[in-house]
Amino acid sequence: MMNKLIKYYIVVLFLIVLTGCNKANNAKPKEVVTPFNAQVDSLMALMTLQEKIGQTVMYSGGWSITGPTVSSDNKKYIKEGSVGAMLNVYSAKGTRELQKMAVEETRLGIPLLFGYDVIHGFRTIFPINLGLAASWDLNDIQKGARIAAEEASAEGIHWTFAPMVDIGRDPRWGRISEGAGEDVYLGSKIAKAYVKGFQGDDLSKHNTILACAKHFVGYGAAQAGRDYHTVNMGHDELRNVYLPPFEAAVDAGVETFMTAFNELNGVPATGNKFIFQDILRNEWKFNGFVVTDYTAINELVEHGFAENEKHATELAIKAGIDQDMMSSANRLYLEELINEGKVDVSLVNNACRKILLTKYKLGLFDDPYRYSDEKREKEVVYKAEFLEAARKSAAMSTVLLKNNKALPLNNKQTIALIGPLVKDKENIIGNWAAAGDRKGKAISIYQGIHEYLSASKIVYAKGCEIEDFDMSNFEKAINIAKKVDKVVMVLGEDYDMSGEAASRTNIKLPGRQTDLIRAIRKAVPNKQIVLVLMNGRPLDLSEEDNLVDAILETWFPGTSGGYGVADVLFGTYNPSGKLPVTFPRTVGQIPIYYNMKNTGRPIPPRNPKQDYKSNYIDVPNTPLYPFGHGLSYTNFEYSEVQLSATSIKFSDTLTVSAEITNIGDVDGYEIAQLYVHDKVGSITRPVKELKGFKKIYLKKGESQTVSFTLTVENLKFYNNHEFVTEPGEFEVAIKGTSDFDFKQTFTLN
């Protein structure tokens, strides 16, 4: 029997080699799937139930000083064929060693899939995702993901757990840093850019990695902004706000999905048939595989949804979950559940088939070691062109929030650099910084400014730490502020104050940093102070806004961030970033976002009369800095909107145009934003909705007409499970921010 099995396997391998050559002709995915299905079926015919279950199991490696390590138990499971994927293992050498174990020391030699959190770069770290979203530059975001894939794939990684496409409207939530902000349209466009960047145009190429749309779904709406917390929302809100970026990822060809930690309307995501079976599979026709988040199957017990881990395993596989990250639940309980008749074996077969198919698409059966290339690793990692690209991204992601002629700086001035983040290299690459070097490669703000100014023109004082309450170093900072032409303060958060499990109820600058600004302002009342921020979330800057002359939001700008930020400070790059998320005046306004709905007693936009209206009695309703806000070193003037028609039918298209003129003295980029308001609906509609944007470059004095095309599809929304467009009157505008009043309308009939 064993001899027959070996002969049969040899035949299968021959067929794999024979038909696996299709990758060379750059065939589209649909053309590749058919032969791969045949190969998967042939391989699965040889597999035991335990080996099929093994493909649905993922375990983690670790990282030590000398390289990737894996526990002895995990190595044992690999050799048994009981592991299909590993996370947190990288480097060409380390992944090759583990892959060799899987391929050469197991019965069937099925290669492992290596996954890692490549979120905003792998070695060369780009600005955090919220910062990248502030660039509104889809090409740059896609290029950054492509560079991340180049570096990660050279170190043996096949798969990233990104992009996170959760809509985030609560700055208390730490993981807002990892997403694209509050807007559905912008978030959907950015989701597609990441997927295309990571996966490229041909998965069989060795410099592509699988993308993973996460966290499905509603994770960004966690109650009170507390990570992992409960989510409750109506079906229309789910459809109109939280699902579209995920559907956009499917449209872009994303290969994998990840479950969310939260429950949705009483059912935890990892056990939720409605979102994974009804929507993802049946409605959207997603054919890739779904992986849990870390230990999410176990957590069904803590949610109070499963009686025990065995029951949780049953619920997860029946919900449509294919791979178990770190729970051990599938390995421990699936076979037993099948034998008891509680789980149909077809569910395991389907999950195994999807995972194997993905490995074929990546070419791992042709060459399991193709990604673990030490020569390419040395050639690719930290390439000069990658570092330069990260520098440009840092500049493009920077948002000028305020400027009373304090910026740009010039090289004739003497500058006092003050603050705990001036010389920082550890925090500047932010959270989820993959394998980024926080000591050697990262460029501090100090280093970046030093490229423009000689040491004789820079004086430095730390002033205080990020979090503690020690004010003993204030005096030195005050003294140097008195001796220079201009003060630049670099303040913000520690990188681990945002990200997973890093929610905050206080979103002001931590520690004594605001006190430091206040002390310096008092000491030099007539001197310009520039505040440079590094942070992973919108902050409450209501006090700082009154104390300083300019505020530059740099987020956590990445490996080359010091250079990119300095390029903006000195005007080499004219800032063009726009906020992808609202900055509140105070935490008490949260949640606050631009595309809210009206009440029956709204505040008039420009006349906030407070007679029994929907308002606060202590602060205005308006945010400190609205979505879409971002200043430049020049000024742009927008003409009134021109419409190709004032009334259109359902089969028509509408062209919306405006002339934009650079009326300042500096060349620069502007991001023109198209907004629409459906005035009356069968369910109430938001006061504004972004429906398009374009980034244009205008020399001083130059004008350009920007046009957008609106169709009925752009005006649709979900109402009671139906995707509808309704006749009526719509307001429309093209502006450089979401803070405006509509003046033009058209009618759909």
C-alpha positions, -999 to 999 in steps of 0.1 A, spaced: 0 0 0 28 24 9 46 18 -24 14 25 -43 9 57 -23 45 68 -31 40 61 -68 7 80 -68 23 110 -51 51 110 -77 25 112 -105 8 141 -87 41 159 -83 47 155 -120 13 170 -128 20 199 -104 53 207 -122 37 202 -156 7 225 -150 24 249 -126 42 267 -154 11 288 -162 26 316 -140 50 325 -167 24 339 -191 10 364 -165 -24 347 -167 -53 364 -150 -64 348 -117 -94 332 -132 -73 315 -158 -49 303 -131 -75 289 -108 -87 260 -129 -54 240 -131 -46 248 -95 -80 234 -85 -70 201 -102 -37 201 -84 -53 208 -50 -78 180 -55 -50 156 -64 -31 165 -33 -61 164 -10 -68 129 -22 -36 119 -5 -42 138 27 -54 124 60 -81 143 80 -54 153 105 -32 167 77 -62 187 63 -69 201 97 -32 210 100 -35 234 71 -61 253 91 -37 258 120 -14 288 125 12 292 152 36 319 161 74 320 161 93 345 182 122 368 177 155 367 196 188 385 192 201 358 169 171 352 148 137 337 146 128 310 171 100 285 173 90 265 204 98 228 204 61 220 204 55 240 173 85 223 156 69 190 165 36 200 150 53 212 118 70 178 114 37 161 120 21 182 92 -2 198 118 6 234 110 -3 252 78 11 287 85 34 306 108 34 342 119 61 363 135 89 345 117 111 363 92 145 366 76 155 346 46 176 322 67 150 317 94 121 311 71 142 288 49 150 266 79 114 262 89 103 257 54 128 229 49 114 212 80 79 214 65 89 203 30 116 177 37 106 162 71 68 157 66 49 130 48 35 151 20 60 180 20 34 208 19 50 242 23 42 266 51 27 300 46 46 328 65 26 358 77 36 390 94 22 424 104 37 444 76 14 474 82 32 506 70 65 491 58 87 462 67 123 474 72 119 508 55 90 522 76 66 547 61 43 571 80 17 553 101 -14 545 81 -35 574 94 -6 596 82 -5 580 48 -42 585 45 -35 622 52 -16 624 19 -48 615 0 -23 602 -26 -34 568 -38 -4 563 -60 20 570 -31 1 547 -7 2 519 -33 39 525 -39 46 523 -2 28 490 0 47 477 -30 80 486 -13 69 469 18 61 438 -2 95 439 -19 114 439 14 91 415 33 91 389 4 129 389 3 129 378 39 106 349 34 72 365 41 43 355 19 14 373 36 7 405 55 -21 411 80 -30 444 63 -46 466 53 -68 474 82 -98 490 65 -120 497 96 -137 530 96 -124 549 127 -145 578 142 -133 577 178 -98 590 185 -98 573 219 -95 540 201 -58 532 198 -61 514 165 -73 545 147 -36 549 139 -37 518 117 -66 528 94 -75 555 69 -98 575 92 -135 583 93 -146 585 57 -162 557 36 -152 569 2 -116 578 11 -112 546 31 -125 525 2 -101 540 -23 -72 536 1 -82 499 8 -78 492 -30 -44 510 -31 -30 488 -4 -43 456 -19 -28 464 -53 5 475 -37 9 443 -16 -3 418 -42 9 434 -74 -5 423 -107 7 387 -105 8 366 -73 32 341 -88 60 367 -88 83 362 -58 81 399 -48 44 399 -40 27 391 -7 -9 383 1 -30 411 15 -56 406 43 -86 429 48 -92 433 85 -110 434 108 -144 421 96 -164 439 107 -172 470 128 -141 469 149 -136 507 146 -170 513 163 -160 497 196 -181 511 224 -164 540 242 -134 537 220 -121 508 241 -103 482 221 -120 448 217 -153 462 231 -189 456 220 -203 470 188 -240 475 182 -253 492 151 -283 491 127 -281 472 94 -282 505 74 -252 519 93 -233 487 88 -240 487 51 -235 524 44 -205 530 66 -185 500 78 -189 474 50 -179 494 19 -141 495 24 -142 457 28 -162 453 -4 -137 476 -21 -109 453 -10 -127 423 -25 -132 442 -57 -94 448 -58 -88 411 -55 -77 407 -19 -68 371 -11 -76 369 26 -98 383 53 -93 385 91 -120 383 117 -127 412 142 -123 408 179 -156 425 187 -191 412 187 -215 427 163 -251 430 175 -247 402 200 -227 378 178 -189 378 180 -174 382 145 -155 349 147 -187 330 151 -209 353 128 -224 334 99 -242 365 87 -211 385 79 -189 356 66 -214 334 49 -243 356 38 -223 388 29 -187 378 22 -192 345 5 -227 345 -10 -232 382 -18 -196 394 -26 -185 360 -40 -152 361 -21 -131 330 -28 -101 335 -6 -97 322 29 -105 338 63 -81 337 92 -91 346 128 -73 373 147 -50 361 175 -68 335 197 -102 348 186 -117 313 187 -108 308 223 -123 342 231 -158 331 220 -160 315 254 -151 348 272 -177 366 250 -203 343 265 -211 329 231 -196 294 234 -198 270 263 -162 259 260 -133 259 235 -146 228 217 -180 245 212 -161 276 201 -143 256 174 -176 243 161 -191 277 159 -161 292 141 -158 266 114 -196 267 108 -194 305 105 -170 302 76 -136 306 93 -109 288 75 -77 292 96 -72 294 133 -45 319 145 -29 307 177 -60 292 195 -50 256 189 -88 250 187 -88 234 153 -59 211 161 -74 200 193 -111 197 186 -120 195 149 -114 158 143 -134 150 175 -163 173 164 -163 155 130 -164 121 146 -193 132 168 -212 144 138 -213 180 150 -191 193 121 -194 181 85 -160 171 71 -168 192 40 -162 223 61 -126 212 68 -121 202 31 -133 236 19 -110 254 43 -80 232 35 -87 236 -3 -87 275 -1 -54 275 19 -37 251 -5 -50 270 -35 -34 302 -21 0 284 -17 -2 273 -54 -10 308 -65 22 320 -47 43 294 -65 53 277 -33 48 242 -47 70 250 -76 97 263 -53 90 265 -15 122 285 -9 116 312 -36 108 339 -10 137 330 13 165 345 -7 195 358 13 211 374 -18 179 393 -26 174 401 10 208 420 11 200 437 -22 165 448 -14 163 458 23 168 496 29 175 503 -7 184 540 -12 153 545 -35 131 530 -8 144 554 19 139 583 -5 103 572 -12 97 570 26 111 606 28 86 618 2 58 600 19 66 616 52 64 651 35 32 643 17 15 630 48 23 660 69 -7 683 76 -2 720 83 -30 726 108 -22 763 116 2 789 104 5 826 114 34 832 90 57 812 113 65 786 86 84 779 65 117 783 83 148 797 66 185 789 70 193 824 82 175 820 114 187 806 147 164 779 160 157 765 195 147 729 192 128 719 223 109 688 233 112 651 241 108 640 205 134 663 189 162 637 188 139 607 191 145 577 169 126 551 188 91 566 185 94 582 151 86 550 132 54 545 152 35 515 163 32 483 142 67 491 128 74 455 117 111 449 115 120 486 114 152 497 131 144 521 159 180 530 167 203 529 136 183 536 105 156 560 118 162 597 111 152 621 139 137 655 134 170 669 147 190 652 120 166 663 94 168 700 105 206 697 107 206 690 70 193 725 65 209 744 93 245 743 106 251 733 142 259 769 151 223 779 143 206 751 164 204 750 202 186 721 218 169 713 251 147 683 259 126 703 284 106 673 296 98 636 290 68 625 271 48 612 300 63 620 334 55 651 354 91 664 361 94 701 353 130 705 365 144 709 329 120 737 319 145 764 329 171 753 303 145 752 276 132 787 285 168 801 285 176 789 250 142 801 237 152 836 248 184 835 227 171 825 192 150 838 164 124 811 165 113 782 187 104 748 172 89 723 197 86 686 189 60 670 211 35 642 211 29 607 222 50 576 228 45 552 199 29 526 222 3 551 234 -16 542 202 -21 509 184 -37 477 196 -47 477 233 -38 514 236 -70 532 240 -70 565 260 -97 585 277 -75 616 278 -64 626 243 -45 657 253 -7 659 251 6 636 278 27 646 308 39 682 312 43 690 275 15 716 274 29 731 305 63 734 287 46 753 258 28 775 283 61 783 301 80 792 270 51 813 256 52 833 289 89 837 287 90 848 250 55 864 244 65 880 211 85 852 196 71 827 171 66 791 183 62 762 159 47 730 173 56 698 155 35 669 165 42 632 165 11 611 175 -10 582 164 -45 597 168 -63 630 167 -55 650 198 -73 677 218 -52 707 209 -76 734 220 -51 750 244 -21 745 222 -39 762 193 -40 794 213 -4 792 225 16 786 193 19 803 159 20 772 137 11 735 142 25 708 119 9 673 123 35 648 112 19 617 128 47 591 133 65 598 100 87 567 96 123 557 90 131 588 68 106 609 88 132 634 101 142 643 65 106 645 52 94 667 81 124 690 76 116 693 39 82 707 49 95 729 77 119 746 53 95 747 24 113 723 1 80 705 0 50 728 3 26 709 27 -4 694 9 -18 669 35 -54 670 45 -69 655 76 -86 621 71 -102 623 105 -117 651 126 -98 667 155 -122 675 183 -121 705 206 -125 682 236 -130 645 243 -166 653 254 -175 659 217 -166 623 207 -178 608 184 -175 638 161 -171 634 123 -179 655 93 -206 633 77 -229 633 107 -267 636 104 -289 666 113 -314 666 142 -348 681 143 -332 711 161 -299 717 143 -276 746 149 -275 770 119 -240 765 104 -229 802 107 -254 814 133 -251 792 164 -282 805 183 -286 785 214 -324 784 220 -333 748 226 -310 735 198 -288 705 195 -257 720 210 -234 720 240 -235 749 264 -197 749 271 -181 745 236 -193 749 200 -205 719 181 -178 724 155 -144 705 157 -111 722 162 -99 710 128 -124 694 104 -120 664 81 -103 675 49 -85 705 65 -49 712 57 -31 744 49 -4 753 24 24 779 22 3 794 -6 -35 801 -9 -60 785 -33 -91 802 -45 -121 781 -56 -147 794 -81 -184 787 -77 -193 752 -89 -205 748 -124 -229 720 -133 -235 704 -168 -272 704 -159 -294 714 -130 -317 684 -136 -307 648 -146 -325 615 -151 -314 582 -137 -296 572 -169 -277 605 -171 -243 616 -158 -236 650 -142 -203 669 -146 -194 690 -116 -165 716 -122 -147 743 -104 -117 765 -113 -90 765 -87 -64 793 -87 -31 795 -68 -33 831 -56 -2 830 -34 35 833 -41 45 796 -39 39 766 -61 20 738 -45 -4 709 -45 -40 712 -36 -65 684 -29 -99 693 -43 -128 675 -26 -162 668 -41 -191 667 -16 -228 659 -20 -258 661 2 -290 642 -4 -315 667 11 -344 643 17 -344 606 19 -365 577 30 -339 574 57 -321 605 67 -288 612 49 -255 627 62 -251 665 60 -222 660 36 -206 630 19 -173 629 1 -178 615 -35 -144 623 -51 -111 640 -48 -82 651 -70 -47 662 -62 -35 689 -85 -3 709 -88 -5 747 -94 23 771 -99 18 805 -84 -8 825 -103 -19 794 -123 -55 782 -126 -69 748 -134 -105 735 -139 -112 704 -119 -141 682 -130 -159 652 -115 -185 630 -130 -215 620 -108 -237 590 -117 -267 574 -101 -243 548 -86 -225 576 -67 -258 586 -50 -270 552 -39 -273 541 -3 -287 511 17 -322 513 31 -337 482 47 -313 458 28 -318 475 -5 -292 495 -24 -313 524 -37 -311 558 -54 -341 581 -48 -352 611 -68 -350 645 -53 -328 675 -47 -291 672 -40 -266 698 -29 -231 697 -44 -197 715 -38 -160 713 -47 -139 726 -18 -105 722 -1 -121 712 32 -153 697 46 -160 730 65 -182 750 41 -218 758 32 -235 744 1 -246 769 -26 -254 748 -57 -281 721 -62 -293 697 -88 -324 675 -91 -325 638 -99 -359 628 -114 
